[in-house]
Amino acid sequence: MLAMRDPIFYLLFLPIMLFSLSFHECAHAMVAYWRGDDTASLMGRVTLNPLRHIDPLGLVAFFVIGLGWAKPVPINPARMKNIRRDPALVGLSGPLSNILLAAVFALLLRLFWPAITSAEPVMREILVKFFVIGAQLNAALAFFNLLPVPPLDGSHLLAALLPNWALEKYERFTRFGLLFILLFLFFGSFLGVLVGTPSNLLLRFLWGSEISRQIFFHLF
């Protein structure tokens, strides 16, 4: 994530974060509906309206510890077409939605980079921060949620891939999921490797190594 915590950062970060979380949760709700479960749809969660998705405590946590959350989308696997596969598809849809948004922000930055860097300094700073925050935030959300730790989305993917004998053992582990997430937060460097490394590799691929170096120059 960007290191700056100036007024421009917060003015840009808040709407991008609200939209990104809403997009993530809406993707969950849409795929659940597609797979036969209308639980989230009936609760009005198939929407980009952040008021339907945002958890106030999770919103505060974003600014305090740099990691927050939205209200989980409720699902009922028993109503889905495939009780083993479909929850995994619902789980995967959230991170994929954030990867899509990260790609949009990064590729738009790459496309308009010559025009952005030739703009007057204040506008250049705002535009660069807007696209970089959007790309970095969504890449981090995607790879964090892909961690195979309950209740993160990656846990649903792993559960769908495990054989029955291993799934039973894994389900005993799920009650300790939040404890592992807290440990990841405590050992920030470990989380940085698991989330930061793939995020940086993805963004470097999307906007190129040369723009990566120039982003550092323009923002720091």
KAFENWO-V258824 format. One line per field, one symbol per residue. psi: psi as a letter, one per 30 degrees, with the letter a starting at -180 (. if undefined). Layout:
BEGIN
psi = ???
END
This chain:
BEGIN
psi = lkfkhleeeeeeeeeeeeeeeeeeeeeeeeeeeegfjgeeefggfilgjffffkjeeeeeeefefgkallkkkkljffflejfeeeeeeeefeeeeeeeeeeeeeeeeeeegeeeefflleeeeeeeeeeeeeeeeeeeeeefeffkhkkglefeeeeeffkleeeeeeefffefgeeeeeeeeeeieeeeeeeeeeeeeeeeeeefleeeeeeeeeff.
END
